[in-house]
Amino acid sequence: MLTDDDVKKIIEAQRDVFATKEDLLEMKDEIRKDFSGLLSSVDAYAKKADAYFQEMVMLSNKVDRHEKWLQQIAEKLGIKLEY
């Protein structure tokens, strides 16, 4: 039969091995903070990526416009452009 001291020793040993409800709540809070930080990072990256893609679209349109002008100038000068 187990004595009170044996039971106390078993309880103390299990505290070191098994997580308690408080431990799980603390882990939940830590995970929530980590997830929030990751979400902020992803949002910041998405904003930068969106701005970059918009800039690339604008740059592409500008290059197309310049190319059209060069073609028109070449036609007026009688030069054939090859690319």
HTML snippet that shows the backbone in 3Dmol.js (N, CA, C, O; Angstrom):
<script src="https://3Dmol.org/build/3Dmol-min.js"></script>
<div id="view" style="width:600px;height:400px;position:relative"></div>
<script>
const pdb = `
ATOM      1  N   MET A   1       0.842  -1.180   0.000  1.00  0.00           N
ATOM      2  CA  MET A   1       0.000   0.000   0.000  1.00  0.00           C
ATOM      3  C   MET A   1       0.885   1.240   0.000  1.00  0.00           C
ATOM      4  O   MET A   1       1.933   1.267   0.646  1.00  0.00           O
ATOM      5  N   LEU A   2       0.463   2.245  -0.715  1.00  0.00           N
ATOM      6  CA  LEU A   2       1.226   3.483  -0.814  1.00  0.00           C
ATOM      7  C   LEU A   2       0.952   4.368   0.397  1.00  0.00           C
ATOM      8  O   LEU A   2      -0.166   4.450   0.905  1.00  0.00           O
ATOM      9  N   THR A   3       2.000   5.010   0.824  1.00  0.00           N
ATOM     10  CA  THR A   3       1.857   5.949   1.934  1.00  0.00           C
ATOM     11  C   THR A   3       1.607   7.339   1.358  1.00  0.00           C
ATOM     12  O   THR A   3       1.705   7.558   0.150  1.00  0.00           O
ATOM     13  N   ASP A   4       1.288   8.258   2.237  1.00  0.00           N
ATOM     14  CA  ASP A   4       1.066   9.640   1.797  1.00  0.00           C
ATOM     15  C   ASP A   4       2.329  10.215   1.149  1.00  0.00           C
ATOM     16  O   ASP A   4       2.248  10.945   0.161  1.00  0.00           O
ATOM     17  N   ASP A   5       3.482   9.886   1.706  1.00  0.00           N
ATOM     18  CA  ASP A   5       4.737  10.371   1.128  1.00  0.00           C
ATOM     19  C   ASP A   5       4.948   9.819  -0.283  1.00  0.00           C
ATOM     20  O   ASP A   5       5.422  10.534  -1.166  1.00  0.00           O
ATOM     21  N   ASP A   6       4.596   8.551  -0.494  1.00  0.00           N
ATOM     22  CA  ASP A   6       4.739   7.953  -1.828  1.00  0.00           C
ATOM     23  C   ASP A   6       3.834   8.657  -2.839  1.00  0.00           C
ATOM     24  O   ASP A   6       4.237   8.936  -3.968  1.00  0.00           O
ATOM     25  N   VAL A   7       2.613   8.935  -2.411  1.00  0.00           N
ATOM     26  CA  VAL A   7       1.673   9.621  -3.290  1.00  0.00           C
ATOM     27  C   VAL A   7       2.183  11.018  -3.625  1.00  0.00           C
ATOM     28  O   VAL A   7       2.098  11.447  -4.776  1.00  0.00           O
ATOM     29  N   LYS A   8       2.707  11.726  -2.640  1.00  0.00           N
ATOM     30  CA  LYS A   8       3.250  13.065  -2.868  1.00  0.00           C
ATOM     31  C   LYS A   8       4.430  13.014  -3.832  1.00  0.00           C
ATOM     32  O   LYS A   8       4.577  13.884  -4.690  1.00  0.00           O
ATOM     33  N   LYS A   9       5.276  11.983  -3.688  1.00  0.00           N
ATOM     34  CA  LYS A   9       6.420  11.830  -4.580  1.00  0.00           C
ATOM     35  C   LYS A   9       5.954  11.569  -6.012  1.00  0.00           C
ATOM     36  O   LYS A   9       6.519  12.112  -6.962  1.00  0.00           O
ATOM     37  N   ILE A  10       4.927  10.742  -6.161  1.00  0.00           N
ATOM     38  CA  ILE A  10       4.390  10.450  -7.489  1.00  0.00           C
ATOM     39  C   ILE A  10       3.810  11.717  -8.123  1.00  0.00           C
ATOM     40  O   ILE A  10       4.033  11.986  -9.303  1.00  0.00           O
ATOM     41  N   ILE A  11       3.075  12.480  -7.341  1.00  0.00           N
ATOM     42  CA  ILE A  11       2.485  13.729  -7.840  1.00  0.00           C
ATOM     43  C   ILE A  11       3.581  14.703  -8.259  1.00  0.00           C
ATOM     44  O   ILE A  11       3.478  15.332  -9.311  1.00  0.00           O
ATOM     45  N   GLU A  12       4.617  14.831  -7.457  1.00  0.00           N
ATOM     46  CA  GLU A  12       5.726  15.730  -7.782  1.00  0.00           C
ATOM     47  C   GLU A  12       6.450  15.260  -9.048  1.00  0.00           C
ATOM     48  O   GLU A  12       6.833  16.083  -9.880  1.00  0.00           O
ATOM     49  N   ALA A  13       6.637  13.973  -9.196  1.00  0.00           N
ATOM     50  CA  ALA A  13       7.301  13.433 -10.384  1.00  0.00           C
ATOM     51  C   ALA A  13       6.465  13.689 -11.629  1.00  0.00           C
ATOM     52  O   ALA A  13       7.016  14.002 -12.685  1.00  0.00           O
ATOM     53  N   GLN A  14       5.164  13.564 -11.528  1.00  0.00           N
ATOM     54  CA  GLN A  14       4.290  13.793 -12.679  1.00  0.00           C
ATOM     55  C   GLN A  14       4.256  15.259 -13.077  1.00  0.00           C
ATOM     56  O   GLN A  14       4.059  15.568 -14.253  1.00  0.00           O
ATOM     57  N   ARG A  15       4.440  16.157 -12.141  1.00  0.00           N
ATOM     58  CA  ARG A  15       4.460  17.585 -12.474  1.00  0.00           C
ATOM     59  C   ARG A  15       5.620  17.918 -13.398  1.00  0.00           C
ATOM     60  O   ARG A  15       5.510  18.782 -14.268  1.00  0.00           O
ATOM     61  N   ASP A  16       6.736  17.218 -13.199  1.00  0.00           N
ATOM     62  CA  ASP A  16       7.891  17.457 -14.050  1.00  0.00           C
ATOM     63  C   ASP A  16       7.710  16.821 -15.425  1.00  0.00           C
ATOM     64  O   ASP A  16       8.254  17.326 -16.407  1.00  0.00           O
ATOM     65  N   VAL A  17       6.966  15.734 -15.517  1.00  0.00           N
ATOM     66  CA  VAL A  17       6.828  14.993 -16.760  1.00  0.00           C
ATOM     67  C   VAL A  17       5.631  15.464 -17.576  1.00  0.00           C
ATOM     68  O   VAL A  17       5.752  15.654 -18.786  1.00  0.00           O
ATOM     69  N   PHE A  18       4.493  15.655 -16.947  1.00  0.00           N
ATOM     70  CA  PHE A  18       3.263  16.001 -17.650  1.00  0.00           C
ATOM     71  C   PHE A  18       2.951  17.479 -17.502  1.00  0.00           C
ATOM     72  O   PHE A  18       3.196  18.083 -16.458  1.00  0.00           O
ATOM     73  N   ALA A  19       2.409  18.045 -18.566  1.00  0.00           N
ATOM     74  CA  ALA A  19       2.034  19.460 -18.542  1.00  0.00           C
ATOM     75  C   ALA A  19       0.729  19.631 -17.761  1.00  0.00           C
ATOM     76  O   ALA A  19      -0.183  18.808 -17.846  1.00  0.00           O
ATOM     77  N   THR A  20       0.674  20.706 -17.014  1.00  0.00           N
ATOM     78  CA  THR A  20      -0.548  21.015 -16.271  1.00  0.00           C
ATOM     79  C   THR A  20      -1.426  21.926 -17.125  1.00  0.00           C
ATOM     80  O   THR A  20      -1.026  22.386 -18.195  1.00  0.00           O
ATOM     81  N   LYS A  21      -2.607  22.164 -16.629  1.00  0.00           N
ATOM     82  CA  LYS A  21      -3.528  23.038 -17.354  1.00  0.00           C
ATOM     83  C   LYS A  21      -2.943  24.443 -17.480  1.00  0.00           C
ATOM     84  O   LYS A  21      -3.092  25.090 -18.516  1.00  0.00           O
ATOM     85  N   GLU A  22      -2.285  24.907 -16.438  1.00  0.00           N
ATOM     86  CA  GLU A  22      -1.666  26.235 -16.477  1.00  0.00           C
ATOM     87  C   GLU A  22      -0.541  26.286 -17.507  1.00  0.00           C
ATOM     88  O   GLU A  22      -0.379  27.278 -18.217  1.00  0.00           O
ATOM     89  N   ASP A  23       0.245  25.189 -17.579  1.00  0.00           N
ATOM     90  CA  ASP A  23       1.316  25.135 -18.578  1.00  0.00           C
ATOM     91  C   ASP A  23       0.747  25.234 -19.985  1.00  0.00           C
ATOM     92  O   ASP A  23       1.290  25.939 -20.835  1.00  0.00           O
ATOM     93  N   LEU A  24      -0.344  24.528 -20.224  1.00  0.00           N
ATOM     94  CA  LEU A  24      -0.963  24.558 -21.552  1.00  0.00           C
ATOM     95  C   LEU A  24      -1.518  25.933 -21.879  1.00  0.00           C
ATOM     96  O   LEU A  24      -1.428  26.381 -23.022  1.00  0.00           O
ATOM     97  N   LEU A  25      -2.091  26.607 -20.891  1.00  0.00           N
ATOM     98  CA  LEU A  25      -2.600  27.966 -21.126  1.00  0.00           C
ATOM     99  C   LEU A  25      -1.470  28.933 -21.443  1.00  0.00           C
ATOM    100  O   LEU A  25      -1.617  29.808 -22.296  1.00  0.00           O
ATOM    101  N   GLU A  26      -0.328  28.774 -20.751  1.00  0.00           N
ATOM    102  CA  GLU A  26       0.831  29.621 -21.034  1.00  0.00           C
ATOM    103  C   GLU A  26       1.347  29.359 -22.447  1.00  0.00           C
ATOM    104  O   GLU A  26       1.691  30.293 -23.171  1.00  0.00           O
ATOM    105  N   MET A  27       1.398  28.092 -22.830  1.00  0.00           N
ATOM    106  CA  MET A  27       1.845  27.753 -24.183  1.00  0.00           C
ATOM    107  C   MET A  27       0.892  28.323 -25.216  1.00  0.00           C
ATOM    108  O   MET A  27       1.321  28.797 -26.268  1.00  0.00           O
ATOM    109  N   LYS A  28      -0.397  28.281 -24.922  1.00  0.00           N
ATOM    110  CA  LYS A  28      -1.392  28.822 -25.841  1.00  0.00           C
ATOM    111  C   LYS A  28      -1.168  30.319 -26.048  1.00  0.00           C
ATOM    112  O   LYS A  28      -1.254  30.811 -27.173  1.00  0.00           O
ATOM    113  N   ASP A  29      -0.881  31.040 -24.969  1.00  0.00           N
ATOM    114  CA  ASP A  29      -0.616  32.474 -25.076  1.00  0.00           C
ATOM    115  C   ASP A  29       0.653  32.741 -25.891  1.00  0.00           C
ATOM    116  O   ASP A  29       0.688  33.660 -26.709  1.00  0.00           O
ATOM    117  N   GLU A  30       1.694  31.934 -25.663  1.00  0.00           N
ATOM    118  CA  GLU A  30       2.937  32.106 -26.409  1.00  0.00           C
ATOM    119  C   GLU A  30       2.720  31.827 -27.897  1.00  0.00           C
ATOM    120  O   GLU A  30       3.222  32.554 -28.754  1.00  0.00           O
ATOM    121  N   ILE A  31       1.978  30.784 -28.188  1.00  0.00           N
ATOM    122  CA  ILE A  31       1.704  30.444 -29.589  1.00  0.00           C
ATOM    123  C   ILE A  31       0.894  31.548 -30.244  1.00  0.00           C
ATOM    124  O   ILE A  31       1.137  31.893 -31.400  1.00  0.00           O
ATOM    125  N   ARG A  32      -0.062  32.106 -29.522  1.00  0.00           N
ATOM    126  CA  ARG A  32      -0.876  33.201 -30.069  1.00  0.00           C
ATOM    127  C   ARG A  32       0.006  34.416 -30.375  1.00  0.00           C
ATOM    128  O   ARG A  32      -0.174  35.061 -31.408  1.00  0.00           O
ATOM    129  N   LYS A  33       0.951  34.733 -29.493  1.00  0.00           N
ATOM    130  CA  LYS A  33       1.854  35.866 -29.725  1.00  0.00           C
ATOM    131  C   LYS A  33       2.751  35.595 -30.923  1.00  0.00           C
ATOM    132  O   LYS A  33       2.961  36.475 -31.757  1.00  0.00           O
ATOM    133  N   ASP A  34       3.280  34.377 -31.010  1.00  0.00           N
ATOM    134  CA  ASP A  34       4.129  34.020 -32.147  1.00  0.00           C
ATOM    135  C   ASP A  34       3.345  34.099 -33.452  1.00  0.00           C
ATOM    136  O   ASP A  34       3.844  34.620 -34.450  1.00  0.00           O
ATOM    137  N   PHE A  35       2.131  33.586 -33.444  1.00  0.00           N
ATOM    138  CA  PHE A  35       1.298  33.615 -34.645  1.00  0.00           C
ATOM    139  C   PHE A  35       0.981  35.047 -35.046  1.00  0.00           C
ATOM    140  O   PHE A  35       0.972  35.378 -36.231  1.00  0.00           O
ATOM    141  N   SER A  36       0.724  35.887 -34.068  1.00  0.00           N
ATOM    142  CA  SER A  36       0.440  37.293 -34.351  1.00  0.00           C
ATOM    143  C   SER A  36       1.654  37.962 -35.000  1.00  0.00           C
ATOM    144  O   SER A  36       1.511  38.745 -35.940  1.00  0.00           O
ATOM    145  N   GLY A  37       2.840  37.650 -34.495  1.00  0.00           N
ATOM    146  CA  GLY A  37       4.059  38.197 -35.090  1.00  0.00           C
ATOM    147  C   GLY A  37       4.259  37.717 -36.517  1.00  0.00           C
ATOM    148  O   GLY A  37       4.635  38.496 -37.393  1.00  0.00           O
ATOM    149  N   LEU A  38       4.009  36.443 -36.752  1.00  0.00           N
ATOM    150  CA  LEU A  38       4.134  35.901 -38.103  1.00  0.00           C
ATOM    151  C   LEU A  38       3.119  36.534 -39.047  1.00  0.00           C
ATOM    152  O   LEU A  38       3.432  36.846 -40.196  1.00  0.00           O
ATOM    153  N   LEU A  39       1.915  36.718 -38.553  1.00  0.00           N
ATOM    154  CA  LEU A  39       0.873  37.330 -39.374  1.00  0.00           C
ATOM    155  C   LEU A  39       1.248  38.761 -39.753  1.00  0.00           C
ATOM    156  O   LEU A  39       1.021  39.188 -40.885  1.00  0.00           O
ATOM    157  N   SER A  40       1.816  39.493 -38.815  1.00  0.00           N
ATOM    158  CA  SER A  40       2.264  40.860 -39.106  1.00  0.00           C
ATOM    159  C   SER A  40       3.358  40.854 -40.163  1.00  0.00           C
ATOM    160  O   SER A  40       3.368  41.698 -41.060  1.00  0.00           O
ATOM    161  N   SER A  41       4.281  39.898 -40.055  1.00  0.00           N
ATOM    162  CA  SER A  41       5.361  39.800 -41.038  1.00  0.00           C
ATOM    163  C   SER A  41       4.825  39.474 -42.420  1.00  0.00           C
ATOM    164  O   SER A  41       5.265  40.057 -43.411  1.00  0.00           O
ATOM    165  N   VAL A  42       3.884  38.555 -42.493  1.00  0.00           N
ATOM    166  CA  VAL A  42       3.296  38.180 -43.787  1.00  0.00           C
ATOM    167  C   VAL A  42       2.548  39.367 -44.383  1.00  0.00           C
ATOM    168  O   VAL A  42       2.635  39.614 -45.585  1.00  0.00           O
ATOM    169  N   ASP A  43       1.818  40.100 -43.554  1.00  0.00           N
ATOM    170  CA  ASP A  43       1.096  41.280 -44.048  1.00  0.00           C
ATOM    171  C   ASP A  43       2.070  42.330 -44.595  1.00  0.00           C
ATOM    172  O   ASP A  43       1.821  42.923 -45.644  1.00  0.00           O
ATOM    173  N   ALA A  44       3.170  42.555 -43.886  1.00  0.00           N
ATOM    174  CA  ALA A  44       4.152  43.536 -44.349  1.00  0.00           C
ATOM    175  C   ALA A  44       4.764  43.087 -45.671  1.00  0.00           C
ATOM    176  O   ALA A  44       4.952  43.904 -46.573  1.00  0.00           O
ATOM    177  N   TYR A  45       5.077  41.803 -45.795  1.00  0.00           N
ATOM    178  CA  TYR A  45       5.637  41.292 -47.043  1.00  0.00           C
ATOM    179  C   TYR A  45       4.626  41.414 -48.186  1.00  0.00           C
ATOM    180  O   TYR A  45       4.983  41.793 -49.301  1.00  0.00           O
ATOM    181  N   ALA A  46       3.377  41.093 -47.904  1.00  0.00           N
ATOM    182  CA  ALA A  46       2.344  41.176 -48.943  1.00  0.00           C
ATOM    183  C   ALA A  46       2.183  42.608 -49.427  1.00  0.00           C
ATOM    184  O   ALA A  46       1.987  42.844 -50.619  1.00  0.00           O
ATOM    185  N   LYS A  47       2.262  43.558 -48.517  1.00  0.00           N
ATOM    186  CA  LYS A  47       2.141  44.963 -48.902  1.00  0.00           C
ATOM    187  C   LYS A  47       3.305  45.375 -49.796  1.00  0.00           C
ATOM    188  O   LYS A  47       3.106  46.057 -50.802  1.00  0.00           O
ATOM    189  N   LYS A  48       4.524  44.962 -49.433  1.00  0.00           N
ATOM    190  CA  LYS A  48       5.689  45.286 -50.252  1.00  0.00           C
ATOM    191  C   LYS A  48       5.606  44.606 -51.617  1.00  0.00           C
ATOM    192  O   LYS A  48       5.933  45.211 -52.638  1.00  0.00           O
ATOM    193  N   ALA A  49       5.171  43.361 -51.633  1.00  0.00           N
ATOM    194  CA  ALA A  49       5.053  42.620 -52.899  1.00  0.00           C
ATOM    195  C   ALA A  49       4.012  43.278 -53.793  1.00  0.00           C
ATOM    196  O   ALA A  49       4.226  43.400 -54.999  1.00  0.00           O
ATOM    197  N   ASP A  50       2.905  43.697 -53.230  1.00  0.00           N
ATOM    198  CA  ASP A  50       1.862  44.357 -54.015  1.00  0.00           C
ATOM    199  C   ASP A  50       2.384  45.657 -54.621  1.00  0.00           C
ATOM    200  O   ASP A  50       2.139  45.936 -55.795  1.00  0.00           O
ATOM    201  N   ALA A  51       3.097  46.445 -53.834  1.00  0.00           N
ATOM    202  CA  ALA A  51       3.656  47.698 -54.336  1.00  0.00           C
ATOM    203  C   ALA A  51       4.667  47.418 -55.448  1.00  0.00           C
ATOM    204  O   ALA A  51       4.713  48.138 -56.446  1.00  0.00           O
ATOM    205  N   TYR A  52       5.479  46.370 -55.272  1.00  0.00           N
ATOM    206  CA  TYR A  52       6.470  46.015 -56.295  1.00  0.00           C
ATOM    207  C   TYR A  52       5.789  45.606 -57.596  1.00  0.00           C
ATOM    208  O   TYR A  52       6.191  46.049 -58.672  1.00  0.00           O
ATOM    209  N   PHE A  53       4.766  44.768 -57.507  1.00  0.00           N
ATOM    210  CA  PHE A  53       4.076  44.321 -58.708  1.00  0.00           C
ATOM    211  C   PHE A  53       3.382  45.481 -59.424  1.00  0.00           C
ATOM    212  O   PHE A  53       3.380  45.538 -60.653  1.00  0.00           O
ATOM    213  N   GLN A  54       2.800  46.391 -58.669  1.00  0.00           N
ATOM    214  CA  GLN A  54       2.175  47.563 -59.287  1.00  0.00           C
ATOM    215  C   GLN A  54       3.220  48.416 -60.000  1.00  0.00           C
ATOM    216  O   GLN A  54       2.977  48.933 -61.091  1.00  0.00           O
ATOM    217  N   GLU A  55       4.382  48.555 -59.372  1.00  0.00           N
ATOM    218  CA  GLU A  55       5.463  49.328 -59.984  1.00  0.00           C
ATOM    219  C   GLU A  55       5.948  48.651 -61.271  1.00  0.00           C
ATOM    220  O   GLU A  55       6.254  49.326 -62.253  1.00  0.00           O
ATOM    221  N   MET A  56       6.015  47.319 -61.259  1.00  0.00           N
ATOM    222  CA  MET A  56       6.447  46.596 -62.456  1.00  0.00           C
ATOM    223  C   MET A  56       5.431  46.752 -63.596  1.00  0.00           C
ATOM    224  O   MET A  56       5.820  46.853 -64.760  1.00  0.00           O
ATOM    225  N   VAL A  57       4.158  46.772 -63.275  1.00  0.00           N
ATOM    226  CA  VAL A  57       3.128  46.979 -64.304  1.00  0.00           C
ATOM    227  C   VAL A  57       3.274  48.371 -64.909  1.00  0.00           C
ATOM    228  O   VAL A  57       3.206  48.540 -66.126  1.00  0.00           O
ATOM    229  N   MET A  58       3.474  49.360 -64.052  1.00  0.00           N
ATOM    230  CA  MET A  58       3.647  50.731 -64.542  1.00  0.00           C
ATOM    231  C   MET A  58       4.900  50.839 -65.402  1.00  0.00           C
ATOM    232  O   MET A  58       4.882  51.495 -66.443  1.00  0.00           O
ATOM    233  N   LEU A  59       5.977  50.209 -64.978  1.00  0.00           N
ATOM    234  CA  LEU A  59       7.224  50.248 -65.732  1.00  0.00           C
ATOM    235  C   LEU A  59       7.057  49.551 -67.082  1.00  0.00           C
ATOM    236  O   LEU A  59       7.572  50.023 -68.096  1.00  0.00           O
ATOM    237  N   SER A  60       6.350  48.448 -67.092  1.00  0.00           N
ATOM    238  CA  SER A  60       6.095  47.717 -68.334  1.00  0.00           C
ATOM    239  C   SER A  60       5.305  48.581 -69.310  1.00  0.00           C
ATOM    240  O   SER A  60       5.617  48.625 -70.500  1.00  0.00           O
ATOM    241  N   ASN A  61       4.292  49.260 -68.811  1.00  0.00           N
ATOM    242  CA  ASN A  61       3.492  50.159 -69.667  1.00  0.00           C
ATOM    243  C   ASN A  61       4.351  51.296 -70.215  1.00  0.00           C
ATOM    244  O   ASN A  61       4.203  51.697 -71.369  1.00  0.00           O
ATOM    245  N   LYS A  62       5.235  51.801 -69.389  1.00  0.00           N
ATOM    246  CA  LYS A  62       6.107  52.897 -69.826  1.00  0.00           C
ATOM    247  C   LYS A  62       7.058  52.419 -70.931  1.00  0.00           C
ATOM    248  O   LYS A  62       7.266  53.119 -71.922  1.00  0.00           O
ATOM    249  N   VAL A  63       7.624  51.237 -70.754  1.00  0.00           N
ATOM    250  CA  VAL A  63       8.529  50.687 -71.767  1.00  0.00           C
ATOM    251  C   VAL A  63       7.771  50.451 -73.072  1.00  0.00           C
ATOM    252  O   VAL A  63       8.280  50.755 -74.151  1.00  0.00           O
ATOM    253  N   ASP A  64       6.553  49.910 -72.974  1.00  0.00           N
ATOM    254  CA  ASP A  64       5.741  49.691 -74.185  1.00  0.00           C
ATOM    255  C   ASP A  64       5.464  51.013 -74.907  1.00  0.00           C
ATOM    256  O   ASP A  64       5.518  51.077 -76.136  1.00  0.00           O
ATOM    257  N   ARG A  65       5.176  52.039 -74.161  1.00  0.00           N
ATOM    258  CA  ARG A  65       4.891  53.354 -74.746  1.00  0.00           C
ATOM    259  C   ARG A  65       6.133  53.898 -75.458  1.00  0.00           C
ATOM    260  O   ARG A  65       6.042  54.423 -76.568  1.00  0.00           O
ATOM    261  N   HIS A  66       7.295  53.766 -74.804  1.00  0.00           N
ATOM    262  CA  HIS A  66       8.539  54.236 -75.421  1.00  0.00           C
ATOM    263  C   HIS A  66       8.866  53.425 -76.675  1.00  0.00           C
ATOM    264  O   HIS A  66       9.337  53.971 -77.673  1.00  0.00           O
ATOM    265  N   GLU A  67       8.616  52.137 -76.614  1.00  0.00           N
ATOM    266  CA  GLU A  67       8.866  51.291 -77.778  1.00  0.00           C
ATOM    267  C   GLU A  67       7.981  51.707 -78.957  1.00  0.00           C
ATOM    268  O   GLU A  67       8.431  51.738 -80.103  1.00  0.00           O
ATOM    269  N   LYS A  68       6.735  52.020 -78.665  1.00  0.00           N
ATOM    270  CA  LYS A  68       5.819  52.481 -79.714  1.00  0.00           C
ATOM    271  C   LYS A  68       6.317  53.788 -80.328  1.00  0.00           C
ATOM    272  O   LYS A  68       6.267  53.963 -81.545  1.00  0.00           O
ATOM    273  N   TRP A  69       6.790  54.695 -79.496  1.00  0.00           N
ATOM    274  CA  TRP A  69       7.303  55.966 -79.997  1.00  0.00           C
ATOM    275  C   TRP A  69       8.528  55.740 -80.876  1.00  0.00           C
ATOM    276  O   TRP A  69       8.673  56.365 -81.927  1.00  0.00           O
ATOM    277  N   LEU A  70       9.410  54.839 -80.435  1.00  0.00           N
ATOM    278  CA  LEU A  70      10.604  54.558 -81.234  1.00  0.00           C
ATOM    279  C   LEU A  70      10.223  53.965 -82.588  1.00  0.00           C
ATOM    280  O   LEU A  70      10.828  54.294 -83.608  1.00  0.00           O
ATOM    281  N   GLN A  71       9.225  53.098 -82.593  1.00  0.00           N
ATOM    282  CA  GLN A  71       8.752  52.525 -83.861  1.00  0.00           C
ATOM    283  C   GLN A  71       8.208  53.622 -84.780  1.00  0.00           C
ATOM    284  O   GLN A  71       8.486  53.630 -85.979  1.00  0.00           O
ATOM    285  N   GLN A  72       7.437  54.538 -84.213  1.00  0.00           N
ATOM    286  CA  GLN A  72       6.879  55.638 -85.009  1.00  0.00           C
ATOM    287  C   GLN A  72       7.984  56.536 -85.561  1.00  0.00           C
ATOM    288  O   GLN A  72       7.914  56.951 -86.718  1.00  0.00           O
ATOM    289  N   ILE A  73       8.988  56.839 -84.768  1.00  0.00           N
ATOM    290  CA  ILE A  73      10.109  57.670 -85.214  1.00  0.00           C
ATOM    291  C   ILE A  73      10.871  56.951 -86.325  1.00  0.00           C
ATOM    292  O   ILE A  73      11.249  57.556 -87.328  1.00  0.00           O
ATOM    293  N   ALA A  74      11.092  55.638 -86.129  1.00  0.00           N
ATOM    294  CA  ALA A  74      11.822  54.860 -87.138  1.00  0.00           C
ATOM    295  C   ALA A  74      11.050  54.826 -88.454  1.00  0.00           C
ATOM    296  O   ALA A  74      11.659  54.913 -89.520  1.00  0.00           O
ATOM    297  N   GLU A  75       9.734  54.701 -88.404  1.00  0.00           N
ATOM    298  CA  GLU A  75       8.921  54.707 -89.631  1.00  0.00           C
ATOM    299  C   GLU A  75       9.057  56.031 -90.370  1.00  0.00           C
ATOM    300  O   GLU A  75       9.198  56.049 -91.593  1.00  0.00           O
ATOM    301  N   LYS A  76       9.015  57.139 -89.634  1.00  0.00           N
ATOM    302  CA  LYS A  76       9.106  58.453 -90.255  1.00  0.00           C
ATOM    303  C   LYS A  76      10.485  58.689 -90.865  1.00  0.00           C
ATOM    304  O   LYS A  76      10.621  59.401 -91.860  1.00  0.00           O
ATOM    305  N   LEU A  77      11.511  58.081 -90.254  1.00  0.00           N
ATOM    306  CA  LEU A  77      12.874  58.246 -90.772  1.00  0.00           C
ATOM    307  C   LEU A  77      13.224  57.197 -91.818  1.00  0.00           C
ATOM    308  O   LEU A  77      14.281  57.267 -92.445  1.00  0.00           O
ATOM    309  N   GLY A  78      12.334  56.222 -92.005  1.00  0.00           N
ATOM    310  CA  GLY A  78      12.581  55.194 -92.990  1.00  0.00           C
ATOM    311  C   GLY A  78      13.569  54.137 -92.548  1.00  0.00           C
ATOM    312  O   GLY A  78      14.242  53.521 -93.374  1.00  0.00           O
ATOM    313  N   ILE A  79      13.658  53.926 -91.244  1.00  0.00           N
ATOM    314  CA  ILE A  79      14.583  52.939 -90.688  1.00  0.00           C
ATOM    315  C   ILE A  79      13.782  51.724 -90.212  1.00  0.00           C
ATOM    316  O   ILE A  79      12.737  51.855 -89.575  1.00  0.00           O
ATOM    317  N   LYS A  80      14.306  50.533 -90.542  1.00  0.00           N
ATOM    318  CA  LYS A  80      13.640  49.326 -90.073  1.00  0.00           C
ATOM    319  C   LYS A  80      14.316  48.875 -88.779  1.00  0.00           C
ATOM    320  O   LYS A  80      15.518  48.609 -88.762  1.00  0.00           O
ATOM    321  N   LEU A  81      13.549  48.790 -87.708  1.00  0.00           N
ATOM    322  CA  LEU A  81      14.082  48.336 -86.427  1.00  0.00           C
ATOM    323  C   LEU A  81      13.862  46.835 -86.278  1.00  0.00           C
ATOM    324  O   LEU A  81      12.765  46.328 -86.512  1.00  0.00           O
ATOM    325  N   GLU A  82      14.907  46.145 -85.890  1.00  0.00           N
ATOM    326  CA  GLU A  82      14.799  44.703 -85.651  1.00  0.00           C
ATOM    327  C   GLU A  82      15.198  44.426 -84.200  1.00  0.00           C
ATOM    328  O   GLU A  82      16.179  44.957 -83.679  1.00  0.00           O
ATOM    329  N   TYR A  83      14.415  43.596 -83.597  1.00  0.00           N
ATOM    330  CA  TYR A  83      14.718  43.196 -82.212  1.00  0.00           C
ATOM    331  C   TYR A  83      14.136  41.860 -81.920  1.00  0.00           C
ATOM    332  O   TYR A  83      14.283  41.352 -80.808  1.00  0.00           O
TER     333      TYR A  83
END
`;
const viewer = $3Dmol.createViewer("view");
viewer.addModel(pdb, "pdb");
viewer.setStyle({}, {cartoon: {color: "spectrum"}});
viewer.zoomTo();
viewer.render();
</script>
